[in-house]
Amino acid sequence: MLILGIGELDNDSGAALIKDGETIAAANEERFSRIKQQDGVPAKAIDWMLKHAGATFADLDEILCVRQDVHAEYSHDQRQLDQVAWFSYPGPFSWKLANYGIWRFRNFKKRLELSKLQNQRLLDWAREHGIERSRIERPDHHLMHAACAYYGSGFDEALAFTVDGWGDGKTATLYACRNGRFELIHEVMLPHSAGVFYAAVTRAAGYRPFRHEGKITGLAAHGSYDDECMAFARMGLYNVNGSFEAPYNYGSYPWLRRLIKKKGPEKLAYAYQHTLEDVMTKYVAQYVKSTGLKNLCLAGGVAANVRVNQKLHEVPGVEKTFIFPHMADGGLGWGAAMWAWHRSQQRKLGDKYRYEPKRIHNVYWGPDFSEDEMRQTLEREGVRFTRPEDIDLAMADLLADGELIARFQGAMEFGPRALCHRSILYQPTDPTVNVWLNERLHRTEFMPFAPVTLEEDAPKMYKNMSGAEHPANFMTITFDCTEEMARTCPAVVHIDGTARPQTIRPDLDQSTYRLLKFYKERTGLCSVINTSFNMHEEPIICTPMDAIRGARSARFRYLAMGPFLCEFDNPSPPPRGK
């Protein structure tokens, strides 16, 4: 049975192809179009997936798109407008008025027009490929987030928590998942959105909302407690009656900007980050207790906040945690396809159906390229390269000598994290790397670069990993670092003493594991820096040509492409401390 799942079309559109419950391929349109968070139908990604599978549109048994039709989208939001008593909430009258005005006359109308446009694009794409409109199923947004989290976790029983900006009128849901089925426990509806709450401060700080929230997470560690900032944040998001509310975020931008000008962005980022952590942990804790479920799985855009994920893992009663690696809307297609597969088995087997949990081991589900394809591209571009006897050993030697390496290896990762197949690698001992490497990549970041660490050594480097070993394979959660980690690898430890690691073992990625083992033999260190291979505001690279262009743009000296080691006429990294 071949199933195509397509995610939301508004932002970072992507798709996944599932055959008999196994992932054949998954990718996002941005990697092919080279436009960051490309919206619309992921036509190029779908064409690649079908070609990769040797299939055609006629071979698809089911097609799902996590995109409600225009009338459903309108009714969801209009219902909220009719029900919300905007002026009953505490706060300045001017804030209430601005909030309602922005929602009613700008945000809502803008979203309705966008919904019409995306639905028309979907119908045009279907017509172009001879797909009848009735063949495209439109499943619920947050249920598909929950499907991503649950089916990827390997848990039999779990509490699935989904939280984001919004989707089909909802902003958060809790599902009790047992035997492959989902029971809705609680939901939060618009306008009360933790995602919009955090997006508001992102925008006010001068960054792009729903894209640059990670900058606020990093900036928060540089801030400190301030009564006025904290009071403002707690007015914007708070727990109430077993839920949470966030009534004013659409009209809060002018007041946020004034507060940033008065107090500085660091203090406000601190307040918003800590408020988000507090509200989310209290919300989840009560349902962990009431359901008795000890496993927690997460998805949705807010689950990209690795510090919140750490706090949720530390909630009393939670024993194991999993975060779907492509947690935001770009991963919804995988959840939709997997959900449809399990539904088909439930219908087929009835009472005989027994769910068999299967945790995902990797997300190397994107395009791969043969040695001949890479060689031809290198020769055509006039790149100087050799083919070492052991490329992993050659890279380890260069890293031990203080060189930086851009790496292009195997199949591309699915999701926002580069997991050593499309990565930049460097020694973890130079804390100045954040400055000079970000300058080369034209990035403005407050988070340190993340480490990739040998899994067998991880317990010596990170605290309280028990129950969160699985998400650590995907760089989706932070841990407090040990003194040894802080002393030996200062470039990957944040100012708050945490790190966001990718842990590696042979069955996950044999090549990367060998590279780290060789590096440890030479340096005694079990970690190296791993940051995504892309320039600022560009998607992570996809093809050999992307890798060459990226290495040249960033003025890198070395590029490891498959079995080849490429060298450019660029300087090595500056000496430490320069």
QUIBELKA-V969401 format. One line per field, one symbol per residue. psi: psi as a letter, one per 40 degrees, with the letter a starting at -180 (. if undefined). A space follows every 10 residues. Layout:
# QUIBELKA-V969401
psi = ???
This chain:
# QUIBELKA-V969401
psi = hhhhhhaied hfiiiihhhf eihdihiidd dddfhhfhaa hgdddddddd ddefiiddeh dihihghiid dddddddddd dddhgdeeii iidddddddd ddddecdddd dddddddddd ddddddddef hideehigih dddddddddd dedeidhihh hhhadihfei eiihhhhhfe ihhhdiihii eghddddddd ddddeeihie dfdddddddd eeaihhdddd dddeddhiih feaiigeedd eedddddddd dddidddddd dddddddddd dddddddddd dehehhiiii ddeegddddd dddehhdhdi ihhhdgdade eddddddddd dddddddddb eehhhhhhih difgeaiiii dddddddddd efhhiigidh dddddddddd eeiihhhhha iiihiehhfe dgihiiieeg eedddddddd efigieiiii ihihddedde diifehefdd ddeefeiiih iiddddddfd eehideeiig ihiiidedgd dddddddddd ddeeieiihh iigiiheiii ididdddddd dddefidhhh hbeihihigi iiiiihe.
